[in-house]
């Protein structure tokens, strides 16, 4: 008994000392944070013009992003991601994009998605998160993540028309190959995890979709069409199909809005009176403010939120899923946009802490360093859909080589600092670093090859 009693006392004291050490570590971390923040504030170079200008550019980029992309790009993307999460059963996603799906089918579906989704590196994130959490394999999910913003048919056409057919063709060929190769590489690197995931998926019982496939597809592609046409960029030409679509994009968006209302009634089974009462104010605002489409669009988002919150259990689940993606992604995007603006400048050729002429001066010629630097710069910069072309046009005019130009085109639209922060929250730090490294390495190699050939 005395020995047992002594052992218990010793064990108790050992646990107490361990607890004290853990508390001290926590307190030390707090102290380090406090000292670090204090020193940062104490030595803020507020009298330095470049520093204060960079703060202004960070806020300017955040304001521009909020005005140009949150309502028209991210909000529809959140609702579309909610559709994936709720209306597509886990077994359906696993069937086409899961680790045990036919490789040719999974990568074909994932790699051509960008031709449908004219989205930027941030708008693709809710959709990527939705399919990955629903059971898609890492490889196909990464292929989808890259291809969404990279294989943008509008941006590729604009690239070919402004920067030359050679660069436009190289961009689309490189982007398609990138999406498949990077996806396969990620699958191979993490094959043990994917095998374990596949075994777990075999244990998931087959579940039927809550709606027939055609209804789910209709309810998915209608908001996708709204996302695409609401963000249709202005072409350079004043005639032709692309200009016609741009001139009438809000009429086309309104048409798909009507189809969306029909889908809410006949597929989601919401009360037609609720949908009608929600649609009438939107239509009135659209007629009253024809030159300010954000007003009726914002009203439509508010109305949709309200009718989903008072609708069926399925509609509430859809709203909850969409809100979950918004809560996860928006704070990280905001942080990333502010940091990107501070480092690299705002949307109107503003100067960040890193001078723009440094970037243009470092990407001349076709050296390994020039291509690598173009890939790194493109990976951290934020490019809204179609904006990479005029930015690149200015860099080429300042002496940028053809190889680095392609490297930036292949790395830039698919990645950005805000994009990386959100990807990390979905797949973890290590996988994010591997993915970014693969994109940068492949973009560098592609740029060098293109620079030698052309």
C-alpha positions as CSV (number, residue, x, y, z in Angstrom):
1,X,0.0,0.0,0.0
2,X,2.7,2.6,0.9
3,X,4.4,1.9,-2.5
4,X,1.2,2.3,-4.4
5,X,0.4,5.4,-2.5
6,X,3.8,6.9,-3.2
7,X,3.5,6.0,-6.9
8,X,0.1,7.8,-7.0
9,X,1.6,10.9,-5.4
10,X,4.5,10.9,-7.8
11,X,2.2,10.5,-10.8
12,X,0.0,13.3,-9.5
13,X,3.0,15.6,-9.1
14,X,4.2,14.7,-12.6
15,X,0.9,15.5,-14.1
16,X,0.9,18.8,-12.2
17,X,4.4,19.7,-13.4
18,X,3.3,18.8,-17.0
19,X,0.3,21.0,-16.6
20,X,2.4,23.9,-15.3
21,X,4.8,23.6,-18.3
22,X,2.0,23.6,-20.8
23,X,0.5,26.7,-19.2
24,X,3.9,28.4,-19.3
25,X,4.3,27.6,-23.0
26,X,0.9,29.1,-23.7
27,X,1.7,32.2,-21.7
28,X,5.1,32.5,-23.4
29,X,3.3,32.4,-26.8
30,X,1.0,35.1,-25.7
31,X,3.9,37.2,-24.5
32,X,5.7,36.7,-27.8
33,X,2.6,37.9,-29.7
34,X,2.2,40.9,-27.5
35,X,5.9,41.9,-27.8
36,X,5.8,41.3,-31.6
37,X,2.7,43.4,-32.2
38,X,4.1,46.1,-29.9
39,X,7.4,46.3,-31.8
40,X,5.5,46.2,-35.1
41,X,3.4,49.2,-34.1
42,X,6.4,51.0,-32.4
43,X,8.5,50.9,-35.6
44,X,5.7,51.5,-38.1
45,X,7.3,53.6,-40.9
46,X,4.3,55.9,-41.2
47,X,6.5,58.8,-42.4
48,X,7.6,56.7,-45.4
49,X,5.6,57.6,-48.5
50,X,5.8,54.1,-50.1
51,X,4.5,52.5,-46.9
52,X,1.5,54.8,-46.5
53,X,0.9,54.5,-50.3
54,X,0.9,50.7,-49.9
55,X,-1.7,50.9,-47.1
56,X,-3.9,53.0,-49.4
57,X,-3.4,50.5,-52.3
58,X,-4.4,47.6,-50.0
59,X,-7.6,49.3,-49.0
60,X,-8.2,50.4,-52.6
61,X,-7.8,46.8,-53.8
62,X,-10.2,45.5,-51.1
63,X,-12.7,48.2,-52.0
64,X,-12.5,47.3,-55.7
65,X,-12.7,43.6,-55.0
66,X,-15.8,44.2,-52.8
67,X,-17.5,46.2,-55.5
68,X,-16.6,44.2,-58.5
69,X,-16.4,40.6,-57.3
70,X,-18.2,39.8,-54.1
71,X,-21.8,40.3,-55.2
72,X,-21.6,39.2,-58.8
73,X,-18.9,36.5,-58.4
74,X,-18.6,35.1,-54.9
75,X,-22.2,35.2,-53.8
76,X,-23.5,33.2,-56.8
77,X,-20.5,30.8,-56.3
78,X,-21.5,30.3,-52.7
79,X,-25.0,29.3,-53.7
80,X,-23.7,27.0,-56.4
81,X,-21.4,25.4,-53.9
82,X,-24.4,24.9,-51.7
83,X,-26.2,23.1,-54.6
84,X,-23.3,20.7,-54.9
85,X,-23.2,20.1,-51.2
86,X,-27.0,19.4,-50.9
87,X,-28.4,18.3,-54.2
88,X,-25.6,16.1,-55.4
89,X,-25.4,13.0,-53.3
90,X,-22.0,11.9,-52.1
91,X,-22.3,8.7,-54.2
92,X,-22.8,10.8,-57.4
93,X,-19.7,12.9,-56.7
94,X,-17.7,9.8,-55.9
95,X,-18.9,8.0,-59.0
96,X,-17.6,10.7,-61.4
97,X,-14.8,12.4,-59.4
98,X,-14.0,10.0,-56.5
99,X,-10.7,8.2,-56.0
100,X,-12.1,5.0,-57.5
101,X,-13.7,6.7,-60.5
102,X,-12.4,6.0,-64.0
103,X,-9.4,8.2,-64.3
104,X,-10.1,9.3,-67.9
105,X,-13.7,10.3,-66.9
106,X,-12.7,12.1,-63.7
107,X,-9.9,14.2,-65.2
108,X,-11.9,14.9,-68.4
109,X,-14.8,16.3,-66.3
110,X,-12.4,18.3,-64.1
111,X,-10.1,19.6,-66.7
112,X,-12.7,21.1,-69.1
113,X,-14.7,22.8,-66.4
114,X,-13.0,26.1,-67.0
115,X,-14.7,26.3,-70.4
116,X,-18.0,26.5,-68.6
117,X,-17.0,28.5,-65.6
118,X,-15.6,32.0,-66.5
119,X,-14.4,32.5,-62.9
120,X,-11.3,33.9,-61.2
121,X,-8.9,32.1,-58.8
122,X,-11.1,33.1,-55.8
123,X,-14.6,32.4,-57.2
124,X,-13.6,28.8,-57.9
125,X,-12.8,28.2,-54.2
126,X,-16.4,27.5,-52.9
127,X,-17.0,25.1,-55.8
128,X,-13.7,23.3,-55.2
129,X,-14.4,23.0,-51.4
130,X,-17.9,21.7,-52.2
131,X,-16.8,18.8,-54.5
132,X,-13.8,17.9,-52.3
133,X,-15.8,17.7,-49.1
134,X,-18.4,15.7,-51.0
135,X,-15.9,13.0,-51.8
136,X,-14.0,13.9,-54.9
137,X,-10.5,12.5,-55.2
138,X,-7.6,14.9,-54.5
139,X,-6.3,14.6,-58.1
140,X,-9.6,15.4,-59.9
141,X,-10.4,18.1,-57.3
142,X,-7.1,19.8,-57.9
143,X,-7.5,19.5,-61.7
144,X,-10.9,21.2,-61.2
145,X,-9.3,23.9,-59.0
146,X,-6.7,24.7,-61.6
147,X,-8.8,24.5,-64.7
148,X,-11.7,26.6,-63.4
149,X,-9.9,30.0,-63.7
150,X,-7.1,28.8,-66.1
151,X,-9.1,27.4,-69.0
152,X,-11.4,30.4,-69.3
153,X,-12.5,30.5,-73.0
154,X,-13.1,34.2,-72.9
155,X,-9.7,35.0,-71.5
156,X,-8.0,32.7,-74.0
157,X,-9.7,34.4,-76.9
158,X,-8.8,37.8,-75.5
159,X,-5.2,36.6,-75.1
160,X,-5.1,35.4,-78.7
161,X,-6.5,38.6,-80.1
162,X,-4.4,41.1,-78.1
163,X,-1.2,39.2,-77.4
164,X,-1.1,37.0,-80.5
165,X,-2.5,33.6,-81.6
166,X,0.7,31.8,-80.6
167,X,0.4,32.9,-77.0
168,X,-3.3,32.2,-76.9
169,X,-2.9,28.6,-78.3
170,X,0.1,28.0,-75.9
171,X,-2.1,29.2,-73.0
172,X,-5.0,26.8,-73.6
173,X,-2.7,23.8,-74.4
174,X,-0.6,24.5,-71.4
175,X,-3.6,25.0,-69.1
176,X,-5.3,21.7,-70.1
177,X,-2.1,19.7,-69.8
178,X,-1.3,21.5,-66.4
179,X,-4.7,20.6,-64.9
180,X,-4.3,16.9,-65.7
181,X,-0.6,16.6,-64.9
182,X,-0.8,18.5,-61.6
183,X,-3.9,16.5,-60.6
184,X,-2.2,13.2,-61.4
185,X,1.0,14.4,-59.6
186,X,-1.0,15.3,-56.5
187,X,-2.8,11.9,-56.6
188,X,0.6,10.1,-56.9
189,X,2.3,12.0,-54.1
190,X,-0.6,11.4,-51.8
191,X,-1.5,8.0,-53.2
192,X,-1.5,6.2,-49.8
193,X,-4.1,8.7,-48.4
194,X,-6.1,8.3,-51.6
195,X,-6.1,4.5,-51.3
196,X,-7.3,4.8,-47.8
197,X,-10.0,7.3,-48.9
198,X,-11.0,5.0,-51.7
199,X,-11.4,2.1,-49.2
200,X,-13.6,4.3,-47.0
201,X,-15.7,5.3,-50.0
202,X,-16.4,1.7,-50.8
203,X,-17.9,1.5,-47.3
204,X,-20.3,4.4,-48.1
205,X,-23.7,3.0,-49.0
206,X,-25.2,4.0,-52.3
207,X,-27.6,6.9,-51.8
208,X,-30.1,8.1,-54.2
209,X,-30.2,11.8,-55.3
210,X,-33.1,13.7,-53.8
211,X,-34.1,14.7,-57.4
212,X,-33.8,13.1,-60.8
213,X,-30.5,13.9,-62.5
214,X,-32.0,16.3,-65.0
215,X,-33.6,18.3,-62.3
216,X,-30.3,18.5,-60.3
217,X,-28.4,19.4,-63.5
218,X,-31.0,22.1,-64.4
219,X,-30.9,23.6,-60.8
220,X,-27.1,23.6,-61.0
221,X,-26.5,25.0,-64.5
222,X,-29.0,27.8,-64.3
223,X,-27.2,29.7,-61.4
224,X,-23.9,28.8,-63.2
225,X,-25.3,30.6,-66.3
226,X,-26.3,33.6,-64.1
227,X,-22.7,33.7,-62.7
228,X,-21.2,33.5,-66.3
229,X,-23.3,36.1,-68.0
230,X,-23.5,38.6,-65.0
231,X,-19.7,38.7,-65.2
232,X,-19.3,38.8,-69.0
233,X,-16.4,41.1,-69.8
234,X,-16.4,43.9,-72.4
235,X,-14.6,42.8,-75.6
236,X,-12.3,45.0,-77.5
237,X,-14.4,44.8,-80.7
238,X,-17.6,46.8,-81.1
239,X,-19.3,44.2,-83.2
240,X,-19.6,40.4,-83.3
241,X,-21.1,37.7,-81.1
242,X,-19.0,38.6,-77.9
243,X,-20.0,42.2,-78.1
244,X,-23.7,41.3,-78.7
245,X,-23.7,39.1,-75.6
246,X,-22.0,41.9,-73.6
247,X,-24.5,44.4,-74.7
248,X,-27.4,42.2,-73.7
249,X,-25.8,40.4,-70.8
250,X,-28.3,41.7,-68.2
251,X,-31.3,40.6,-70.4
252,X,-29.7,37.2,-70.7
253,X,-29.0,37.1,-66.9
254,X,-32.6,38.1,-66.3
255,X,-33.9,35.3,-68.6
256,X,-31.9,32.8,-66.5
257,X,-33.2,34.5,-63.4
258,X,-36.7,33.6,-64.5
259,X,-35.6,30.0,-65.1
260,X,-34.1,30.0,-61.7
261,X,-37.4,31.2,-60.2
262,X,-39.2,28.3,-62.1
263,X,-36.6,25.9,-60.7
264,X,-37.3,27.1,-57.1
265,X,-41.0,26.4,-57.6
266,X,-41.0,23.1,-59.5
267,X,-37.8,21.5,-58.4
268,X,-37.2,22.9,-54.9
269,X,-40.9,22.9,-54.3
270,X,-41.0,26.4,-52.7
271,X,-44.4,28.1,-52.5
272,X,-45.0,29.9,-55.7
273,X,-46.5,32.9,-53.8
274,X,-43.2,33.3,-51.9
275,X,-41.2,33.2,-55.1
276,X,-43.6,35.6,-56.8
277,X,-43.5,38.1,-53.9
278,X,-39.7,37.9,-53.9
279,X,-39.5,38.4,-57.7
280,X,-41.8,41.4,-58.0
281,X,-39.5,43.9,-56.1
282,X,-36.5,42.6,-58.0
283,X,-38.3,43.2,-61.4
284,X,-39.4,46.7,-60.3
285,X,-35.9,47.6,-59.2
286,X,-34.5,46.3,-62.5
287,X,-36.9,48.5,-64.5
288,X,-36.3,51.5,-62.2
289,X,-32.5,51.3,-62.2
290,X,-31.5,49.9,-65.7
291,X,-28.1,51.4,-65.4
292,X,-27.3,50.1,-61.9
293,X,-27.7,46.3,-62.2
294,X,-26.1,45.8,-58.7
295,X,-29.3,47.1,-57.1
296,X,-31.7,44.5,-58.4
297,X,-29.0,41.8,-58.2
298,X,-28.5,42.6,-54.5
299,X,-32.3,42.6,-53.9
300,X,-32.4,39.2,-55.6
301,X,-29.8,37.8,-53.3
302,X,-31.7,39.1,-50.2
303,X,-35.0,37.8,-51.5
304,X,-33.5,34.4,-52.2
305,X,-32.0,34.2,-48.7
306,X,-35.4,35.1,-47.2
307,X,-37.5,32.5,-49.1
308,X,-34.9,29.8,-48.6
309,X,-34.9,30.5,-44.8
310,X,-38.7,30.0,-44.6
311,X,-39.0,27.2,-47.2
312,X,-38.6,23.5,-46.9
313,X,-36.0,21.6,-44.9
314,X,-34.1,21.1,-48.2
315,X,-34.0,24.8,-48.9
316,X,-32.9,25.6,-45.4
317,X,-30.1,23.0,-45.8
318,X,-29.0,24.6,-49.0
319,X,-28.9,28.1,-47.3
320,X,-27.0,26.7,-44.4
321,X,-24.4,25.0,-46.7
322,X,-24.0,28.2,-48.7
323,X,-23.5,30.3,-45.5
324,X,-21.0,27.7,-44.2
325,X,-18.8,28.2,-47.3
326,X,-19.1,32.0,-47.0
327,X,-18.0,31.9,-43.3
328,X,-15.0,29.8,-44.2
329,X,-13.8,31.7,-47.3
330,X,-14.6,35.4,-46.9
331,X,-12.4,36.2,-43.9
332,X,-9.4,34.5,-45.5
333,X,-10.1,36.2,-48.9
334,X,-10.3,39.6,-47.2
335,X,-7.0,39.1,-45.4
336,X,-5.3,37.8,-48.7
337,X,-6.6,40.7,-50.8
338,X,-5.3,43.3,-48.2
339,X,-1.9,41.6,-48.1
340,X,-1.7,41.4,-51.9
341,X,-2.7,45.0,-52.3
342,X,-0.1,46.1,-49.7
343,X,2.7,44.2,-51.4
344,X,1.9,44.6,-55.1
345,X,-0.5,47.6,-55.4
346,X,-4.1,48.2,-56.2
347,X,-6.3,47.7,-59.2
348,X,-5.3,50.8,-61.2
349,X,-1.5,50.2,-61.5
350,X,-0.9,51.5,-58.0
351,X,2.4,51.0,-56.3
352,X,2.7,48.6,-53.4
353,X,5.7,48.1,-51.2
354,X,7.3,46.1,-54.0
355,X,7.7,48.6,-57.0
356,X,6.1,47.6,-60.2
357,X,9.2,48.5,-62.2
358,X,11.1,45.9,-60.2
359,X,8.8,43.2,-61.5
360,X,8.9,44.3,-65.1
361,X,12.7,44.7,-65.0
362,X,13.2,41.2,-63.6
363,X,11.2,39.3,-66.3
364,X,13.0,40.4,-69.5
365,X,14.6,37.8,-71.7
366,X,14.1,34.0,-71.3
367,X,16.4,33.0,-68.5
368,X,15.5,30.5,-65.9
369,X,15.4,33.2,-63.3
370,X,13.1,35.4,-65.4
371,X,10.6,32.6,-66.0
372,X,10.8,31.5,-62.3
373,X,10.2,35.0,-61.1
374,X,7.3,35.5,-63.5
375,X,5.7,32.3,-62.2
376,X,6.2,33.3,-58.5
377,X,4.9,36.9,-59.1
378,X,1.9,35.6,-61.0
379,X,1.2,33.0,-58.3
380,X,1.0,35.7,-55.5
381,X,-0.7,38.5,-57.5
382,X,-4.4,38.6,-57.8
383,X,-5.9,38.7,-61.3
384,X,-9.6,39.2,-61.8
385,X,-11.1,37.4,-64.8
386,X,-9.8,38.9,-68.0
387,X,-7.6,41.5,-66.3
388,X,-4.4,39.5,-66.7
389,X,-4.4,40.3,-70.4
390,X,-4.1,44.1,-70.2
391,X,-1.7,43.8,-67.3
392,X,0.5,41.5,-69.3
393,X,0.2,43.8,-72.3
394,X,1.8,46.6,-70.2
395,X,4.5,44.3,-68.9
396,X,5.4,43.1,-72.5
397,X,5.5,46.8,-73.6
398,X,8.1,47.3,-70.8
399,X,10.3,44.6,-72.0
400,X,8.9,41.3,-70.6
401,X,10.0,38.2,-72.6
402,X,7.6,35.8,-74.3
403,X,8.6,32.9,-72.1
404,X,8.0,34.8,-68.8
405,X,4.7,36.1,-70.3
406,X,3.4,32.5,-70.8
407,X,4.7,31.5,-67.3
408,X,2.8,34.3,-65.7
409,X,-0.4,33.4,-67.7
410,X,-0.2,29.8,-66.6
411,X,0.5,30.6,-62.9
412,X,-1.3,33.9,-62.4
413,X,-5.0,33.3,-63.1
414,X,-5.1,30.0,-61.3
415,X,-3.3,31.2,-58.1
416,X,-3.3,34.2,-55.8
417,X,-2.4,34.8,-52.2
418,X,-6.0,34.9,-51.1
419,X,-6.6,31.7,-53.1
420,X,-3.7,30.0,-51.3
421,X,-5.0,30.9,-47.8
422,X,-8.4,29.3,-48.5
423,X,-7.0,26.2,-50.2
424,X,-4.8,25.7,-47.1
425,X,-8.0,25.7,-44.9
426,X,-9.5,23.0,-47.1
427,X,-6.6,20.5,-47.8
428,X,-4.0,21.6,-45.3
429,X,-0.6,23.4,-45.4
430,X,1.5,20.6,-46.9
431,X,-0.8,19.8,-49.8
432,X,-1.2,23.5,-50.6
433,X,2.6,24.0,-50.7
434,X,3.0,21.0,-53.0
435,X,0.2,22.2,-55.3
436,X,1.6,25.8,-55.5
437,X,5.1,24.4,-56.1
438,X,3.9,22.2,-58.9
439,X,2.2,25.1,-60.6
440,X,5.2,27.3,-60.3
441,X,7.7,24.7,-61.5
442,X,5.5,23.7,-64.5
443,X,4.9,27.3,-65.4
444,X,8.6,28.0,-65.3
445,X,9.5,25.0,-67.5
446,X,6.7,25.8,-70.0
447,X,7.8,29.4,-70.2
448,X,11.4,28.4,-71.0
449,X,10.3,26.0,-73.7
450,X,8.0,28.5,-75.2
451,X,10.6,31.2,-75.1
452,X,13.1,29.0,-76.9
453,X,10.7,27.9,-79.6
454,X,9.2,31.3,-80.3
